Amino acid sequence: MRFAHQDGTTVHLAYCTNVHPAESLSGILAQLDRHAVPVRERLAVDRLGVGLWIPRRAAEELAADPAAVAVLRRALTDRGLEVLSLNAFPYQGFHAPRVKRDVYLPDWADPARLRYTLDLARVLSRLLPDDAVRGSISTLPLGWRAWWSPPRQAAAEAAMDLLAEGLAELAAAEGRPVRVGFEPEPGCVVERTEEAVKLLESRDAEVLGVCLDACHLAVAFEEPAAALERLAGAGVSVVKLQASCALHVPRPRHPEAAVALADFTEPRFLHQTRESAYPLPLSSDDLDEALGPEGLPGDAPWRVHFHVPLHSEPRPPLRSTRPVLEATLAGLFGTANAGTDHVEVETYTWDVVPPAGRPPASPDLTTGIAAELDWMRGGLSALGLKEENR
């Protein structure tokens, strides 16, 4: 889906396919047939953007075979789908029974992460629509903080230098850049936009920037306006916005809140939890730890890294951080100049959302994805953007 901003920028809206458990090219196409095509038809659009997640093995195969990329590009076009962005945060096994901290492996201190990202950049440069200005790739914010050390930091920064060189060479060869956005996330080396600025302010904004995830921004209790001003002031580009919402718990000590939150504890994904405090939130690495006897005190509101549907509030006493997403959209698009041109809905948790968190009108994945994109369509339109393809 494409929208025209008042400054002439074409803003591309997609949904991220890391919600689908596909690890091979054939599996990716099967999931697109099962979900993406029906979503496009429900939204009555000629073209639907998909932010592909291509796991390591499939990325290697595609990068080594331009003919296979051409086949994939034709298959996407035939289905009315287009790709301008890839999600390179998960490396592989994202729908394994237990993912948790493994999603941060390999990190940016491991050469495998650089190889994977450059492979995807080569693939994306050949998947881009002919009229696309550029592509984008999101990646993890260096690594998990507890595993970090000065030598790993040095190795990661050296890898970033090589990444920038490789992306610049690719842009020169292909005529269009592919930018990589490092995605601040709670518990990681880069958790907040202040840390993103320190990492990126001296680097080439034409190829490296941030992927701003609205769920992560909310969990960190960052104010969107201040975060965007901080990034802009440092010359750090927002490569991509991931449109997402977290759980908000106004009164964590309330018995009903504890019961409701217990339903959201699950074994697959990590659900970092933060409690509002000054100057920085109190932290717990996972929701079950936060709820435990040695967990967070619960004297102030909590926010939980659990992506919940954009278009619907969870049942009380829980709430969504949708106001943070709305403020982020306003900061990026409700101004004279568009703050980014790639937006990706990334609710990858649909199959682990408990019944209490599921929208009544979105009983299945296809309906849910379509409802989220329709909500985003309304949000962008309310900010003055004009839809280009319906």
N, C-alpha and C positions, 0 to 999 in steps of 0.2 A: 504494500500500500504506500502511496506517495502523497505527500502534502507539500503545498507551496507556501513558504514563509513570505512575509511582506518584503523581505530584503532580496527575494529572488532565489533563495536557497531551496533546493528540493530536499525535504526531510523524508527519509525512508523509515517506515515502520514495519517490523517483522516480529515473529515469535521465535524463540530459541528452541531448537530441536533436541537439546539435552534432556528434555522431558521424555523423550522416546528411548527405550532400551535397545538401541541398535549399535552393533560394533563392527559391522561390515558394510560395504557399499550396497550390496543387495538388500541388506536389512534396512539401511537408511531409506532407500527408494520405496521399500514396502511400507515403511511407516509414513512416508509422505503420501502414498496412495491411500492409506487407511485414515489419515487424519488431516494432512495439510490441504489436499484437494477438496475434501468436504468442507473444511473451514472456509476456503476461498469461495466455495459455492454458497455457503450460508451468508457470507458477508456481501455477496453479489459484486465481487470485484474481478476485473480481468487479470490482475496480477497480484499475487500475495508474496510478501517478503518472508523468507525463512532464514533465520540465523543458524546455519548448520553447525552441529557438533560432529566433527569427524575424528574418531579415535586414532591413536597412534598408528596401528597397523594399516588402516585404510588410508591414512595420510601419506605414509611411506609409499604405498602402492600407487596412489594417484600422482604424487610428486615425481615418481620415476617413469610415468607413462602419460605424456600429454594427450595421447589418443583417448585414453580412458577418461580424462578430464573433459574432453570434447563430447564424449558420449554422455557424461553426467550433465553437462551444460544443456545439451539437446533434450535430455529427459526432463530436466527442470522446466525448460521453455515449453515443451509439449504439455506440461501439466499446469501451465499458467503460474509458475513459481519463479522467483528471482532471488539471487543471493548476492548481498553486498557485505555481509559480515559473517565471521565465524567465531565460535566460542571455543577457545583453546585453553580454558581453565582446567577442566577435567582431562586427564591424559588417556585413561582407559578405565574400564570397569566401573563406570559411574553408577550403574544400577546393580552392582553386586549386593548381596544381602547385607554387607556391612562395609560402608565407605569411610565415614568419619574423617580422621586426619589423613587418611591415605590419599584424599583428593589433592593434597598439596605435594604429592610426589609424582615425578621428580620435581624438585624445586629449581630455582634459577642458578643455584650453585652446581647443578649437575648438567654436563654438556648435552644430555638427552633432551632437556627442555628447550635449548636453543635449536637443536636439529628439528624437533617437532614443530616449533613455531615458524621457522623458515620454510619448512616443507609446506605448511599450510598457507603461508604467504604466496608461495609459487602457485599453489592450486587456486587460491582465491583470485589471483591476478588474471587467471584464464576463465574463471567463472563469472566475472563481473559483466553485467549488461553493457552493451556498446555505449550507452549514453551515461554511464555512471562516472562520477567525478573521481571516486576513490573507493577503496575497500577498508574494512576495519577488522581487527582481531582483538579479542579480550583475553587476558592472561592473569595468572595469579600474582599477588603482590610480593614477589620474591620467594617467600616461604613461610612456614609456621614459626612463630616467634620463639617457642621453647626449644627448637632445634638449632637456633641460629648462633653464629659466632663471627668474630672479625674475619677469619679466613673465608668463611662462606660468603660474607658480605663482599669481600674483595673479588671472589670468583664470580659472584652474581653480577657485580658492576662491570667486570671484564666481559661477561656474556652479553650484557646490555650494549656495550660498545660494538661488539661483533654483530649484534642484532641490528643496530642502527646502520652499520655499514652494509649489511646484506639487504636491508629494506631500501636503502638509497640506490644501490646497484640495481635492484629489481625495478624500482620506479623509473630509472633511466632507461632500462631495457624495454619495459612494457609501456611507458608513456603515462602511466597513472600510478599514484602511490597507494601502498597498503600500509595503514598505520596500526600500531600495536598499542593497546591501552592496558596499563597495569591497574588492577581492580582492587582498591582498598577493601579489606575485609577484617572484621573483628578477630583478634587473636593472631593476626599475621604480622610480619615485619613492618608492613605498611598497612596500618589500621585506619588512619584518619587522613584527611586531606592535608593537614600540616606535614605529615610524613611523606605524602606523595609529592608535595612541593619540594622538600629537601632532596628527594630522589631524582626529580625530573626537571627542575628549573634550569639546570645548566645543559640540558640535552636538547637535541633537535626536535622541536615541536612539529615539524613536518612529517616525522615518522614515529615518534614516541609521545605518549600522553597518558591520560587516565581513562579507564572505563568506570563511569560513575554509576554504582548500583544504589538505587534509592532505598532498598531494604537495608543495606549495610550502613548507609548514611544515617538512617533512622536509628538503627541499633546502637550506633556510636553516639547518639544524641547530638549530632551535628545539625546546626541550622542551615538549610539549603542556601539561603541568600548569602550568608557569611562564607560558606564553603565555596560557592561559585565565585564570589569576589576574590577569595584567596587564590584560587587557581588562575583566574584571569589576571590578577595583579602580578603573578609570577610568570606569566606567559606559558602556562601549562594548558595544553589543549584537551578538551573533553572529546575523546575519540568516539565514544559511544555512551549512550545512556541505557542502562538496563532498568526498565520500568518494573518495579517490584515493591511489594509491601511486606512488612514484618508484623509480628504479633505485638500488641501494646497491652500492658496489664496495669491499669490505673492503681489498683489496691492489691498488691501481691499477697498480703497477709490475710485477706478475706477468705474464709473457708471455701466459698464457691469458686474463687479464682484458683486455688490450689487444686481442687478437683478437676476443673476445666483444663488447667495446664497439664495435668498428669496424662490426659488423653493425647497430648501432642508429643510426649516422649516416645521415641521410636529408635530402632537400632541401626538404621542405615546412614542417615546424614547427621552432621554435627550442627547443633543448635545453640551457638554461643548466646549467652544471656548477659544483659547489662542492666544495672540499676542506676537510676539518675543520681548523680552526686557532683559536687564541685571540688576541684576543677575538672576532674575526669570521672566517668562512670565507674562504679564498682563492677567487677567482672567475674564471670564463671564460664568455663570452657564449654559446658553443655547444659541443657535444660534440666536433666535429671540431677546433675551436680548442684545446680542452683536451688533445686527444691529440697535437697538433702539436708541433714542436720548441720553440716559444715558449710552450707551454701550461703546464698546472699541473704542479708537481713530482712529485706522486704519492707523497709521503712519508706520507700519512695517508689515511683513507677518503674516497671521493668519493660524492656523490649527484648524480643527473642528472635534470633535469626532462623525463622521458619517462614519461608515464602508462602503467603496466603493469597488467594485469588484477588485480583485488583478490583473487581466490580461488586464485591459483596463483603459485608462485615461478618466476622465470626459471631457466634452467639454470645450475648452478655454472660459474665462480666468482662469477657475479653473483647478487645477492639483491634482494628487494623491501623497501621501507620499511613493510611492513604493520604491524610493531610500533608505528610512529608513529601510524598510523591507529587501531589498537586502543586505544592510550593516549588518543587524542583522543576516541574514542567513550566510553571510560570516564570521562573528565573532563567530558564534556557530559551523559551520561545515567546514569552509575553513581552518582549523588548524589541527594539528596532533591528537588532541583528540576532540571527539564530545562533544559539550556543553550541550546537552540534547538528550533524545531519543524519545520524544513525540512532534509531531508538529500537530497542529489542525487549519485548515482554519475556520475562524469564521466571515463570512459576514452574520450577522443575519438580515440585513436591506433590503434584496432584495425586499420585498413587499412595502417598503416606499421610495425606491430610485426613484427620479423623472425621467421622460423620458430623460432629458438631461444628466443624470448620468448613464444610462443603456448602456452597450456595444451593438453595433448594431448586432453583431453575436450571442448574448446570450439573445434571447427574452423571454425565460421561465426559471424557476428556475432550472430544471434538467440540461438544457444545460449550464446555468451559473455556477452551482456547478462543473460540469465536466470540464469546461474551466478553472476554478480557480485551480482545482487539477492538471490539465495538465500543467498549468503554473508553479505550485510548483514542479511538476516532472522535468520540464526542469531546474528550478533553482537549485534543489538539484543535479541533474546530472552534471550541469556545475561546481559544486564545487567538483566533483570527487566521489560522492556517486553512488553506483551501485544498480539499481532496482532489487529486488529479485523475484518479482512475476508479470508476465505479461501474 
